[in-house]
Amino acid sequence: MNHAILRADVVTFRTAGQTLVDEVSLDIARGARLAIIGPNGAGKSTLLRMLAGLLRPSCGSIHLDGAGIDRLPPKERAKRFAFVGQTDMPDPQLLVDDYVSFGRIPHTGTLTKARDRDIVAEALVRARIAAYSRRPIGSLSGGERQRVQLARAIAQQPDILFLDEPTNHLDPKARSELLALVAGLDVTVIAVLHDLPLVAPFATHVAVMHAAQLVAAGTPDETLTPRIVSDVFDLDVLRLRHPSQDRDLMVFEAPEPTTKQTAQLRRM
């Protein structure tokens, strides 16, 4: 990727004698939508948290616009990075617009309160939850709560939006809608995704992690190849033409078991 806004230079993360990310180098272009994919335990979320400055690499460095992010003051980093995690659990009694207004905390004192309120209102509209602004978060569905967290990140007005498995626990329609919404934002996005069929429609670039290492990086066409998908996920990938739309589909399937494997299963 050219004109990198964020660059990881040979980053490694070790803890308790384990290497969770091993010598990963990655350039993320301004405006890109990077999907980090891989099987469970591959190091995806650890890499995401290092890129976001939430974990310090054991070795290597991460640069934002050429400057080390470890030198960036926390308030400045909060202005430029917004993170939506898997385990974010807002108080269910908080009203939606009050929670979304938390995204303005890094900008305290830089704008008038009226302008901050306008930015929160705009974020609610962009996340398509303006109708729920005075409802308690606990009264919303899982998909609606995910949009509330996204609205808080939008209100933060970051340069880079980090998402850790944002489609977890959502139904298929809500997953597609959420990623389409994110793709429409004018921001660089780095997202850990586990649902492979959603990757190609969403991402401009893909980083494939396996056993703590980066094994492929590039466009969806360059990375979601039959060989890589088979080696990393033990799945077959089929490219089919959509029957009614001018686009291709990727279908991921578990390979048929061999005769020997079938016999073994029957004996179990």
N, C-alpha and C positions, 0 to 999 in steps of 0.2 A: 504494500500500500504506500502511495506517495503522500507527501505533505502530512506527516503524522502529527496528530494532536497529542497522542499518548504513545509512549514507547516503553516496552519492557526489554531490558538487556540482560539476558542469561539469568533470570530470576529463579531462585530455589527457595523452597520453604520446608524446613524440617522441624518436627516436634516429637518429643518422647521417643527419640530414636527412629522415627519414621520420616521418610521423604515423601511429602504430599504433592509437591511440585518440583520438577527436576530440570533445571537449566532451560527455561522457556524464554524465547525471544519473540517479540511480537510488535508490529507497528499497526496502530489504528488510525485511519485517516479521518480528518474532520468531516463530519456528516455521514460517516459510515454507520451501518447497522451490523455489528459483529455478533454472531451467535457462537457461543462456546458450548460444544457438545461432547459427549462421551458417556461410557457406561458409569454406573454407580461406583464411587470411590476413585474415579480417574483424576481428581484434583481440580475439577471445574470451579466449584464455589471458592476454593482456596485461592485459585488464580484470580477470580473476580474480585475477591476482597483485597488482594494485594494491589491490583490495578486501581482500586478505589481508595487506597491509602488506609484501609482498615486493618491490614496486617502488614508488618514490616518484613520484607524478604530476609531470609537467613543469609543469602548471597545475591549479588546482582543489584540492579537499580531500575527505577521506574521514573520516567521523565514526562512532564506535562509542558508542551511547547518548549522543549529543550532544557527545562529546569527540573531538578530532582524534586519529586513531590514530598520527600521527607523534610525539605526546607520550607515548604509552604505552610504558613500559619493555619491552624485549624479553622478559623473563621473564613479565611480566603478559600480554603479547600471546600468548605461547606457552600460557598457561593458558586463554585465551579462544578462540584460533583453532587449528584443526588442519588441516593441508594434506596432501592426497594427490595427488602429481603423476604425470605420464606417465613420467618418467624416474627415479623412485625405484628404486634397485637395491640392496637390502640384500645384505650378504655372504652368499653361498649356504650357507656353513658355519654361520652363526648358527642357533641353535635358535629355534623359533618363539616360545616364551614369553619368551626373553631379548630378542628383537627387540621384542615387544609391550611389554615393560617399559620401553623407551625413552620411551614415552608418559608415564611418570610423572616424567621428569626435571624438567619445570617445577614440579612440586609437591614437590620434594625438601625434606624437613624439616618439611613441614606435617602429615603423617600418620605413623603408625607403619609400620614395614616390613611388618608382618603385614597391615595394612589396604591398603597398596600392592599386596601380592601378591593379596589378595582382589579388588581392582579389576581387575588384569590377568586373573585367572581369569574374572571376570564378562565382560570384554571378549572373551575367547576364546569363551565360550559364546554371547554375543550375535552374534558374527561367524560362528558355527557351525563353528569350527575347533578346539574343545577337544580333539578326538581326536588332533590333530596337534601338540600343545603341545611335545613333546620331539623332534620331527623337524627335521632341517636344512631351511632354507627352500629350498635348491637341489633338494630331492627332491619338491617340490610342483608341481602343474600351474599354468598361468597364472592360472586362476580362483581356485585356492587361495591363491596368492601375493597376489592382489589382496585377498582376505579378510584375510590377515595384515596387510597395510598398513592396511586399514580397522580391524582390531582395535587396532592401535597408536594410531590416531587416537581410537578410542572410549575407550581407557585414558587418554588425555589429558584427558578430560572437558571438551571445549570447549563454548562457547556457539554457535560457528559452525563447521561442517565444510565445507571447501573441497575440491572434487574436480575434477581436470583430466582430462577424458575417461576416466573410470574404467572404461568398458566396452571400451576399446581392446584388440584382440587376444583378446577373449573370444568364445566361440561364442554363438549366439542365446539358448540356454537360460540360460547363465551370466550373460549381460547382464541379462536380466529378473530373475533371482534376486538378483543383486547390488543392483540398484536397488530391488527390493522390500524387501530387508534395510535399505537406507539409509532408505527411506521410513518404516520402522517405528521409527527412532531418535527419541528425544525431543530433537531438536536442530534448529536452523536450518541449512539446507543450501544451498550455492551451488555448482552443478556446471556445467562445460562439457560439453555432450553433442553428439555428431555424428550419432547414429542417430535420425533424426526419429520413427520409429514408437514409440520408447520415451519420448518427451517427455511426451505427454499423460497416459499412465498414471502417470507419476512426479511431475510438477511441479505445484505449485499456481500458479506464476507463471512466465512466460517472458520473456526479454529477447532480442530478435533484433538481431544485429549484421550490418552490411554495409558494406564499404569504410571501416572504422574508426569508423563511426557507429552509434548506437542508432536503429534505424528503427521499432521497435515494442516495447511492454512491456505486459503484462497477463496475464490468464488464458490457458490454452491455447486456449480457444474464441475469444478476442479476437485472438490473435496468429497462430495456425496457420490463417489464412483462405486461400481460394484465391488472392486477389490478392497477399497478402504472400508466400506460399510460391512463387508463380510469379515475382514480381519478384526475390526474394532468391535462390532456389535453382533457378529455371527448372524447377520440377516442378509437376505437377498434384496436388491433394489431393482424395481422395474420402472421404466419410463413409458408412460402411456399418453396418448393424445386425448385431451378432454373431449367428450362426445358432442358438447354444444358450445364450447368456448375456445377461442384461439390461443390455447396454451397447453403446455405439457403438465402431466401429473407424475409425481414420484410415489410409488407404492412400495412399502417395506413389508417383507414377509419372512417369517421363520422358514428356513429350508426344510424340505421334506426329510424325515429321518431315513437313514439307510436301513436296509433289511436287517443288518446286524444290530443296529440301535433298536429297531422295533422288537426284535426277538428278546433283547435284554430287558426292555420295558415290560414285556409280557411275563417275564420270569420274576419280576419284582412284586 
